[in-house]
Amino acid sequence: MPLLQFDVIQGRSESEMKTLLDAAHRAVLSAFQVPERDRYQIVHENKAYQMVFEDTGLGLTRTDNLVMVRVFTSPRSDEQKQFFMKELCRELQESCGIAGSDVMISFITNAKGDWSFGNGNAQYVTGEL
């Protein structure tokens, strides 16, 4: 159950955001083999001056298509994370025309007991999930 949080520069249409979110979900399904309806996504739109992403000396050129993705998840292998990163960039390039240089991804790992999907229950711990 990854939760994906996106930060983007404002200005994309509702249709463009739906395409982006659908592409990201396909990458989640491929990389983590979660059920189709295991989909949790949040979008934050920001003014351009509120997002400063330089290239850390890698020679990356950023544009206003920049997408920052934080993936909150229980532990995943390095192989799964790397596959997801590649798959997400591929999906965003093919579906949205977003260059890989405009995609930044960070994983935030937590334990199954850190999640409640509703009603104040830790469903992973109680066995409901």
C-alpha positions as CSV (number, residue, x, y, z in Angstrom):
1,M,0.0,0.0,0.0
2,P,2.1,2.8,-1.1
3,L,0.8,6.4,-0.7
4,L,2.1,8.7,-3.4
5,Q,2.3,12.4,-2.8
6,F,3.0,14.6,-5.8
7,D,4.2,18.2,-5.9
8,V,3.8,19.9,-9.2
9,I,3.9,23.5,-10.5
10,Q,0.3,24.7,-10.9
11,G,-1.2,25.1,-14.3
12,R,-1.9,21.5,-15.4
13,S,-5.5,20.8,-16.4
14,E,-7.7,18.3,-14.6
15,S,-7.3,16.0,-17.6
16,E,-3.5,16.3,-17.5
17,M,-3.5,15.5,-13.8
18,K,-5.7,12.5,-14.3
19,T,-3.4,11.2,-17.0
20,L,-0.3,11.7,-14.7
21,L,-2.0,10.0,-11.8
22,D,-3.1,7.0,-13.9
23,A,0.4,6.7,-15.3
24,A,1.8,6.7,-11.8
25,H,-0.7,4.0,-10.7
26,R,0.3,1.8,-13.6
27,A,3.9,2.1,-12.4
28,V,2.8,1.1,-8.8
29,L,0.9,-1.9,-10.1
30,S,3.9,-3.1,-12.1
31,A,6.6,-2.5,-9.5
32,F,4.8,-3.6,-6.3
33,Q,2.1,-6.0,-7.5
34,V,-0.6,-4.5,-5.4
35,P,-4.3,-4.9,-6.0
36,E,-5.9,-2.6,-8.7
37,R,-7.9,-0.6,-6.1
38,D,-4.8,-0.2,-3.8
39,R,-4.5,3.4,-4.9
40,Y,-3.7,6.3,-2.7
41,Q,-2.5,9.6,-4.3
42,I,-2.3,13.2,-3.2
43,V,-1.4,16.2,-5.4
44,H,-0.1,19.5,-4.1
45,E,0.0,22.3,-6.7
46,N,2.6,25.0,-6.1
47,K,3.6,28.3,-7.7
48,A,6.9,27.9,-9.7
49,Y,8.9,30.0,-7.1
50,Q,7.8,27.6,-4.4
51,M,9.6,24.6,-6.0
52,V,13.4,24.9,-6.2
53,F,15.0,21.7,-7.5
54,E,18.5,22.1,-8.7
55,D,20.5,19.3,-10.3
56,T,23.0,18.3,-7.5
57,G,25.8,18.4,-10.1
58,L,24.3,15.8,-12.4
59,G,23.8,18.1,-15.3
60,L,20.0,17.9,-15.2
61,T,17.9,20.6,-16.7
62,R,14.5,21.1,-15.0
63,T,11.4,22.7,-16.5
64,D,8.0,23.7,-15.3
65,N,7.0,20.0,-16.0
66,L,8.8,19.1,-12.7
67,V,7.1,16.4,-10.7
68,M,8.3,15.5,-7.2
69,V,7.0,12.2,-6.0
70,R,7.2,11.0,-2.4
71,V,6.4,7.3,-1.9
72,F,5.3,6.4,1.6
73,T,5.5,2.6,1.9
74,S,6.3,-0.4,4.0
75,P,9.8,-1.7,3.3
76,R,10.6,-2.5,-0.4
77,S,13.7,-4.1,-1.8
78,D,16.2,-1.8,-3.6
79,E,15.3,-3.8,-6.8
80,Q,11.6,-3.0,-6.4
81,K,12.3,0.7,-5.8
82,Q,14.7,1.0,-8.7
83,F,12.2,-0.8,-11.0
84,F,9.4,1.6,-9.8
85,M,11.7,4.6,-10.5
86,K,12.4,3.5,-14.0
87,E,8.8,2.5,-14.7
88,L,7.4,5.8,-13.3
89,C,9.7,7.8,-15.6
90,R,8.8,5.6,-18.6
91,E,5.1,6.0,-17.9
92,L,5.3,9.7,-17.4
93,Q,7.4,10.2,-20.6
94,E,5.0,8.0,-22.7
95,S,1.7,9.2,-21.3
96,C,2.5,12.8,-20.3
97,G,5.6,13.9,-22.2
98,I,7.4,14.5,-18.9
99,A,11.2,14.0,-19.3
100,G,13.0,11.9,-16.8
101,S,15.1,14.9,-15.8
102,D,11.9,16.5,-14.5
103,V,11.0,13.5,-12.2
104,M,12.4,13.4,-8.7
105,I,11.4,10.5,-6.4
106,S,11.9,9.9,-2.7
107,F,10.9,6.8,-0.7
108,I,9.8,7.2,2.9
109,T,9.6,3.8,4.6
110,N,7.5,2.9,7.6
111,A,6.1,-0.2,9.3
112,K,2.8,-1.8,8.7
113,G,1.7,-0.7,12.2
114,D,2.0,2.9,11.1
115,W,-1.1,2.7,8.9
116,S,-4.8,3.1,9.6
117,F,-7.1,3.0,6.7
118,G,-10.1,4.1,8.7
119,N,-12.1,3.8,11.9
120,G,-8.9,4.2,14.0
121,N,-7.9,0.6,13.4
122,A,-4.3,-0.5,12.4
123,Q,-5.7,-3.0,9.8
124,Y,-2.3,-4.6,9.0
125,V,-1.8,-5.3,12.8
126,T,-5.4,-6.4,13.5
127,G,-5.3,-8.8,10.5
128,E,-8.1,-7.0,8.6
129,L,-5.6,-6.6,5.8
